[in-house]
Amino acid sequence: MSAITEPPTFAAGVPVEIAKIDRELKKLWEQGGEVMTRASLINLAVYSEQPASLAENTRIVSEITREHACRAIVIAADRGAVVDRAEAWISAHCHISRAGGKQVCSEQLSFALSGCYIGMLANVVFAHLDSDLPFYLWWQGELPDPIDPQLWTWVDRLIYDSFAWQHYDEQMRLVEAAQEEAHQRVVLCDLNWTRLVQIRLAIAQFFDGANPRDRLRDIDRVQITFAPGYRSTAILLTGWFAAQLGWEKSATFGSAAIHFADKGGNTIAVALREGEGEPISGCSLFSAGTEYRVEHARGADLLCVSTHVKGTERMRQLMPAGSNDPVRLMREELMRGGPHRVYLRAVKAVRDLI
């Protein structure tokens, strides 16, 4: 039995023939009349090979479209199926506008592909993009090798989560190959990096104001606490320190600490400690007798940010915390722009350690 078998109708989806999708979409909007307003700012394709992913990704897209109107193309693929199959559904995610009254709606096109039809992925996607809007591709799980290079022809931003990768360097080579195929036009967006946004902002604020260079130069030790399975997230945070502060990796030992050298030749030890809680539940920087501490308690929406001088707390404040929920991670990523150069520098600094 196919691993992606779905009921004929799911999440208000209407089964359609692939060749008649445009015609059926037109009917869908005609039936909505003046109550429904179609909105779309981007094309968002979501690809997964996980069982039952159509239903779960439909739920995620429904939440995302509350803040980011788009044409969503949700694809479930089954590489292990013995039957060649291509099925499609259409639906709309409608939310009441802030002004009230009309419903603002985003289209969703859903596909279940198996067997030889998986090789038609690029054609399926390109045939159903919404005009010239930016195209974001969210690839869940590991990328296969090889990938049809035609897929990258229109992709503007490739979204993935390196947390789920078992072979990091191999996967990075594939996404870098995608960039080359697209002549460096594709922006790489790692949700594992997105998890760190609020923690990085909290750490950065310690060094605002007068003489930040002195405090940064005196850092000699960093301690990061991460949840089981999130060591790669902790190493990405380590890469951010190294990239931004100009540290060069000098030596590693075991799996508990990484040693760097700053531009003055001083040694910095980054200790990685596993513990229950959020993906990154704590990060402390030690500089000339001062500890700069950020803590994220399990299930909390806030970070506790504090400064300790020779063991005495001198400052404490609360700052927003990030979330490990895929909807909130995607919302955060979709609000961001630019080429993510800091991320690429962080990866370069610690790539061989992930």
Sequence and secondary structure as in RCSB ss.txt:
>XXXX:A:sequence
MSAITEPPTFAAGVPVEIAKIDRELKKLWEQGGEVMTRASLINLAVYSEQPASLAENTRIVSEITREHACRAIVI
AADRGAVVDRAEAWISAHCHISRAGGKQVCSEQLSFALSGCYIGMLANVVFAHLDSDLPFYLWWQGELPDPIDPQ
LWTWVDRLIYDSFAWQHYDEQMRLVEAAQEEAHQRVVLCDLNWTRLVQIRLAIAQFFDGANPRDRLRDIDRVQIT
FAPGYRSTAILLTGWFAAQLGWEKSATFGSAAIHFADKGGNTIAVALREGEGEPISGCSLFSAGTEYRVEHARGA
DLLCVSTHVKGTERMRQLMPAGSNDPVRLMREELMRGGPHRVYLRAVKAVRDLI
>XXXX:A:secstr
  TT   SS TT EEE GGGHHHHHHHHHHHHTTTEEE  SEEEEEEE STTHHHHHHHHHHHHTTTS EEEEEE
EEETT SS EEEEEEEEEEEE TTSSSEEEEEEEEEEEEGGGGGGHHHHHHTT  TT  EEEEE S   SS  GG
GGGS SEEEE GGG SSHHHHHHHHHHHHHHTTT SEEEEHHHHTTHHHHHHHHHTT SS HHHHHHTEEEEEEE
E TT HHHHHHHHHHHHHHHT EEEEEETTTEEEEE TTS EEEEEEEE SSSSEEEEEEEETTEEEEEE  TT 
SEEEEEEEETTEEEEEEEEE     HHHHHHHHHH  S  HHHHHHHHHHGGG 
